[in-house]
Amino acid sequence: MQAVLESTVPARDPGGKPQTVRRNVAVDVYRGLVMFLMMAEVLQLARVSRAYPGNWFWSILAWNQTHVPWAGCSLHDLIQPSFSFLVGVALPYSIASRLAKGATFNRTFVHALWRSLLLVWLGIFLRSLSSPMTNFTFEDTLTQIGLGYPFLFLLGFRPARWQWTALGVILGGYWLAWALYPAPGPAFDYQAAGVPADWQYNFTGFAAHWNKNSNLGQAFDVWFLNLFPRVKPFLYNGGGYLTLSFIPTLGTMILGLVAGRWLRAAAPSIPMKRLLLAGVIGIAAGLLLHFTGICPVVKRIWTPAWTLASGGACFLILAGFSWLIDVKGYQRWTFSLVVIGMNSIAAYLIAHLFGKFITDSFRIHLGPNVFQFAGAGLEPFFRGTAVLLVFWLMLFWMHRRRIFLRI
């Protein structure tokens, strides 16, 4: 979500007029990296890796451009939590900008509700592009953020203790609800719930409450999603993704809100110790819950342990970019990512709407074999690189003309 990164408590010039603080470049760069990783799916690294079996280089790249089957984390798995985390980071700046321009709380809250509805609608729209009718599904990144955003916005006006309390209630209550829901028994028909017969990732014991398509979130979706008109009744999500994940996703956004407040309060300094400590504690807490069997780290169903572990990783990444850019002053390399990060919603839409059009245009006007100059195995990589370059040039064109798509 694009937000104006300005000070929540505006400084004042000698004439008493509010002044805004310069943009937080580290946040733009982090957001730009996240969107770049999402757009880079066009490189099809998993397909390239299959063409070169045993090649460790392509294997590592492919693994990190793929979601892990269930428990664990790849680089690709950090895209959605990072995007959600950065929504929280940007919120204090966004609120500040509107208040500095004279907006009232009521007016800003109405805008937050509108932003929420628009994000939910946009997520559903993008998920319906290849469907014969509207595909009412709510596990898309934009939809998940939209469902939780009004609550995040209200917390943005409350003291820090409210935010920490809300985080505890959300994660603790969500964990308890899943723990109390009956775990699948030995006779549970996993294949009827869309789990392959050769699935090797089911937990045993108490952790079985978080097995794929046999949990509280699955039961909710079988009821909830069938309230909407559908081509056929909803039985399960093939990837195990859930509507209710927006609740712990709100926890991720709250962690971002905390980070955003720390950054603003310390500006122009960087609260490095706080960011690093929060990162280490978050990762350690998530791993502790996982390895003790209390709650596994599973991104696809956004477990509370995943919220803590991925949130910790987000704190560390933000700290790293802040150290490079604001402490060490290395900024020359950031421009290409800033171009993407300042127009994140546009980048998201471009990646979802124009990928096939650009690929087809290359094939039609340059020929079907133009990207096979290094062999058929590398064709997807070079074709994807060309598509990715077109994506960036579109965003660069918008950047040069100060066109920023905001919701």
C-alpha positions in Angstrom: 0.0 0.0 0.0 1.4 3.4 -1.0 1.5 5.9 1.8 3.1 9.3 2.1 6.1 9.0 4.4 6.0 12.3 6.3 6.2 13.2 10.0 3.3 12.5 12.3 4.2 15.6 14.4 5.1 18.1 11.8 7.9 20.6 12.5 7.1 24.2 12.0 9.0 26.9 10.2 9.5 30.4 11.7 6.1 31.4 10.2 4.3 28.7 12.1 3.4 26.6 9.1 3.8 22.8 9.2 6.8 21.4 7.5 7.2 17.8 6.4 10.1 15.6 7.0 12.0 14.0 4.1 10.8 10.6 2.9 12.3 7.5 4.7 14.3 6.2 1.8 15.1 2.9 3.6 11.3 2.1 3.8 11.0 2.9 0.1 13.9 0.6 -0.8 12.6 -2.2 1.4 9.2 -1.9 -0.2 10.8 -1.8 -3.6 12.7 -5.0 -3.0 9.5 -6.7 -1.9 7.7 -5.7 -5.0 10.7 -6.6 -7.2 10.7 -10.1 -5.8 7.0 -10.4 -6.5 7.4 -9.1 -10.1 10.5 -11.4 -10.6 8.2 -14.4 -10.6 8.2 -13.9 -14.4 11.8 -15.3 -14.4 10.3 -18.8 -13.8 13.4 -19.9 -11.9 11.8 -23.2 -10.9 11.3 -24.1 -14.6 14.9 -23.2 -15.3 16.1 -25.3 -12.4 14.2 -28.3 -13.8 16.1 -27.9 -17.0 19.4 -28.2 -15.2 18.9 -30.9 -12.6 21.7 -31.1 -10.0 22.8 -27.5 -10.6 23.1 -26.0 -7.1 23.0 -22.3 -8.4 19.6 -22.6 -10.1 18.3 -24.9 -7.4 18.9 -22.4 -4.7 17.4 -19.6 -6.7 14.4 -21.7 -7.6 13.8 -22.7 -4.0 13.8 -19.1 -2.8 11.3 -18.1 -5.5 8.9 -20.8 -4.3 6.7 -21.0 -1.3 7.7 -23.9 1.0 5.1 -26.7 1.0 4.0 -26.1 4.6 6.3 -25.4 7.6 9.4 -23.3 7.2 10.3 -20.2 5.2 12.0 -19.3 1.9 12.8 -15.8 0.6 9.5 -15.9 -1.4 7.6 -16.5 1.8 8.7 -13.2 3.2 7.1 -11.1 0.4 3.6 -11.0 1.9 4.6 -10.4 5.5 7.0 -7.7 4.4 4.3 -6.0 2.4 1.9 -6.2 5.4 4.6 -5.1 7.8 5.4 -2.0 5.7 1.8 -1.0 5.6 2.1 -0.7 9.4 5.4 1.2 9.1 3.9 3.7 6.8 0.7 4.4 8.8 2.1 6.9 11.3 3.6 8.9 8.4 0.3 8.7 6.5 -1.8 9.8 9.5 0.7 12.7 10.1 0.4 13.9 6.6 -3.3 14.1 6.7 -3.5 15.7 10.1 -0.9 18.3 8.9 -3.2 19.2 6.1 -6.0 19.8 8.5 -8.0 16.6 8.2 -10.1 15.5 11.1 -10.2 12.0 12.7 -13.7 11.3 11.3 -12.5 12.3 7.8 -9.4 10.2 8.0 -11.3 7.2 9.4 -13.8 7.3 6.5 -10.9 7.4 4.1 -9.4 4.4 5.9 -12.7 2.5 5.5 -12.8 3.4 1.8 -9.1 2.3 1.4 -10.0 -1.0 3.1 -13.0 -1.7 0.8 -11.0 -0.8 -2.3 -8.2 -3.2 -1.3 -10.6 -6.0 -0.7 -12.4 -5.4 -4.0 -9.1 -5.1 -5.9 -7.9 -8.4 -4.4 -11.1 -10.1 -5.5 -10.9 -8.5 -9.0 -7.3 -9.8 -9.6 -8.2 -13.3 -8.4 -11.2 -13.3 -10.8 -9.2 -12.5 -14.0 -9.2 -16.1 -15.3 -12.6 -17.0 -13.7 -15.9 -17.3 -15.6 -17.5 -15.2 -12.8 -16.5 -13.2 -9.8 -14.2 -15.4 -7.6 -15.0 -14.4 -4.1 -11.9 -15.4 -2.2 -10.2 -13.4 0.5 -6.7 -14.9 0.9 -5.1 -12.5 -1.6 -2.4 -10.1 -0.1 -4.4 -7.0 -0.8 -7.6 -8.5 0.5 -6.0 -9.7 3.7 -4.5 -6.2 4.3 -7.8 -4.6 3.5 -9.8 -6.7 6.0 -7.5 -5.7 8.9 -6.7 -2.1 7.9 -9.5 -0.3 9.7 -8.4 -1.9 13.0 -4.8 -1.0 12.3 -5.9 2.6 11.6 -7.7 2.9 14.9 -4.6 1.5 16.8 -2.5 4.1 15.0 -4.2 6.8 17.2 -3.7 4.9 20.5 -0.7 4.7 22.8 2.0 2.0 22.3 0.6 -0.1 25.2 -2.7 -0.5 23.3 -0.8 -1.8 20.2 1.2 -4.4 22.3 -2.0 -5.4 24.1 -3.9 -5.8 20.8 -1.0 -7.9 19.4 -1.1 -10.2 22.4 -4.9 -10.6 22.3 -4.9 -11.3 18.6 -2.1 -13.9 18.6 -3.1 -15.5 21.9 -6.8 -15.6 21.1 -6.2 -16.9 17.6 -3.9 -19.6 18.9 -6.4 -20.6 21.5 -9.3 -20.8 19.0 -7.3 -23.2 16.8 -6.1 -25.2 19.8 -9.7 -25.8 21.0 -10.9 -26.8 17.6 -10.8 -30.6 17.3 -7.6 -31.9 15.6 -8.1 -34.3 12.7 -8.3 -37.9 13.9 -6.7 -41.0 12.4 -9.7 -41.6 10.2 -9.7 -38.1 8.7 -9.9 -38.2 4.9 -7.2 -35.8 3.9 -7.5 -36.5 0.2 -11.2 -35.4 0.2 -9.9 -32.1 1.6 -7.4 -31.7 -1.3 -4.3 -33.0 0.5 -2.3 -35.2 -1.9 -1.9 -38.9 -0.9 1.9 -38.4 -0.8 1.8 -35.4 1.4 4.6 -35.6 3.9 4.1 -32.5 6.0 1.3 -33.3 8.4 2.1 -32.7 12.1 1.4 -35.2 14.8 0.4 -34.7 18.4 -0.9 -31.3 19.5 0.6 -29.5 16.4 -1.9 -31.5 14.3 -4.4 -28.7 15.0 -2.4 -26.8 12.2 -2.5 -29.5 9.5 -3.5 -28.6 6.0 -7.2 -28.2 5.3 -8.3 -29.9 8.5 -8.3 -26.9 10.8 -10.5 -24.2 12.1 -9.8 -21.9 9.2 -10.8 -24.5 6.7 -14.1 -25.1 8.5 -14.8 -21.4 8.5 -14.1 -21.1 4.7 -16.3 -24.1 3.9 -19.2 -22.2 5.5 -18.3 -18.6 4.7 -17.1 -18.8 1.0 -20.2 -20.9 0.1 -22.4 -17.9 1.1 -21.3 -16.3 -2.2 -22.3 -17.3 -5.7 -19.7 -19.7 -7.1 -19.1 -21.8 -10.2 -19.1 -24.8 -7.9 -19.2 -25.2 -4.2 -16.1 -24.4 -2.2 -14.5 -27.5 -0.7 -10.9 -26.5 0.0 -8.1 -24.2 -1.1 -5.4 -26.2 -2.9 -2.6 -24.3 -1.3 -4.2 -24.3 2.2 -4.7 -20.6 2.3 -7.5 -19.2 4.5 -9.7 -16.1 4.9 -9.2 -16.0 8.7 -5.4 -15.4 8.1 -6.3 -11.7 8.0 -6.4 -11.8 11.8 -2.8 -12.8 12.5 -1.8 -10.7 9.4 -3.2 -7.7 11.4 -0.6 -8.8 14.0 2.1 -8.4 11.4 0.8 -4.9 10.5 0.8 -4.0 14.2 4.5 -5.0 14.4 5.1 -2.7 11.4 3.1 0.1 13.2 5.4 -0.2 16.2 8.5 0.0 13.9 7.1 3.0 12.2 6.6 4.8 15.5 10.1 4.0 16.6 11.5 5.4 13.4 9.6 8.6 13.7 10.3 9.1 17.3 14.1 8.7 16.8 14.3 10.6 13.6 16.8 11.6 12.2 18.6 8.9 14.2 17.8 5.2 13.7 16.6 3.1 16.6 19.0 0.4 15.6 19.1 -1.4 18.9 15.3 -1.6 19.2 14.9 -2.9 15.6 17.6 -5.5 16.1 16.3 -6.6 19.5 12.8 -6.9 18.2 14.0 -8.9 15.2 15.9 -11.4 17.3 13.1 -11.8 19.9 10.5 -12.3 17.2 12.5 -15.0 15.4 13.5 -16.7 18.6 9.9 -16.7 19.9 8.5 -18.1 16.6 11.1 -20.9 16.5 10.6 -21.7 20.2 6.8 -22.1 19.6 7.6 -24.3 16.6 10.1 -26.7 18.0 8.2 -27.1 21.3 5.2 -28.2 19.3 3.0 -25.4 20.8 2.5 -23.7 17.4 4.2 -24.4 14.1 5.7 -21.8 11.8 3.4 -22.0 8.7 3.0 -19.1 6.4 0.2 -20.5 4.3 -2.2 -20.4 7.3 -0.3 -17.5 9.0 0.1 -19.1 12.4 0.9 -16.9 15.4 4.4 -18.4 15.4 4.7 -17.3 11.8 3.6 -13.8 12.7 6.4 -13.6 15.3 9.1 -15.2 13.2 8.4 -13.4 9.9 7.8 -10.1 11.8 11.2 -10.6 13.4 12.8 -11.1 10.0 11.0 -7.9 8.8 12.5 -5.9 11.7 16.0 -7.2 10.8 15.6 -6.4 7.1 14.4 -2.9 7.9 17.3 -2.4 10.3 19.7 -3.6 7.6 18.4 -1.1 5.0 18.3 1.7 7.6 22.0 0.9 8.5 23.1 0.9 4.9 21.2 4.0 3.8 20.9 6.2 6.8 23.8 5.3 9.0 26.5 4.5 6.4 25.0 6.8 3.7 25.1 4.3 0.8 22.3 5.7 -1.3 23.5 5.7 -4.9 22.5 2.0 -5.5 18.9 2.6 -4.2 17.3 4.4 -7.2 16.1 1.4 -9.1 14.3 0.0 -6.0 13.0 3.4 -5.0 11.3 3.7 -8.4 9.4 0.5 -7.6 8.9 1.2 -3.9 7.3 4.6 -4.3 4.7 3.1 -6.6 4.0 -0.2 -5.0 0.3 -0.5 -5.9 1.1 0.3 -9.5 3.9 -2.3 -9.4 1.4 -4.9 -8.0 -1.1 -4.2 -10.7 1.4 -4.1 -13.5 2.8 -7.5 -12.5 -0.7 -9.0 -12.4 -2.2 -7.3 -15.5 0.5 -6.9 -18.0 2.8 -9.9 -17.8 1.0 -12.0 -20.4 0.4 -9.1 -22.7 4.1 -8.2 -22.7 5.2 -11.8 -23.2 2.8 -12.3 -26.1 4.0 -9.0 -27.6 7.6 -10.3 -27.6 6.5 -13.5 -29.3 4.4 -11.8 -31.9 6.8 -9.1 -32.9 10.2 -10.7 -32.2 9.4 -14.3 -33.0 8.8 -17.4 -30.8 12.5 -18.2 -30.5 14.1 -14.9 -29.8 15.0 -15.8 -26.2 16.5 -19.2 -27.0 20.0 -17.7 -27.9 21.5 -19.4 -24.8 19.5 -22.6 -25.1 15.9 -23.7 -24.4 16.7 -24.2 -20.7 17.5 -20.6 -20.1 14.7 -19.2 -22.4 12.3 -18.6 -19.5 14.9 -16.6 -17.5 15.9 -14.3 -20.4 12.3 -13.8 -21.5 11.4 -13.0 -17.9 14.3 -10.6 -17.6 13.0 -8.7 -20.6 9.5 -8.6 -19.2 10.9 -7.5 -15.8 12.8 -4.7 -17.6 9.5 -3.5 -19.2 7.8 -3.5 -15.9 10.5 -1.3 -14.4 10.5 1.1 -17.4 6.8 1.6 -17.0 7.3 2.5 -13.3 10.3 4.7 -14.2 8.1 6.5 -16.7 5.5 7.1 -14.0 8.3 8.2 -11.5 9.7 10.8 -13.9 6.3 12.3 -14.4 5.5 12.1 -10.6 2.6 9.8 -11.2 2.1 7.7 -8.0 -0.9 5.4 -7.7 -2.3 5.6 -4.2 -5.3 4.1 -2.5 
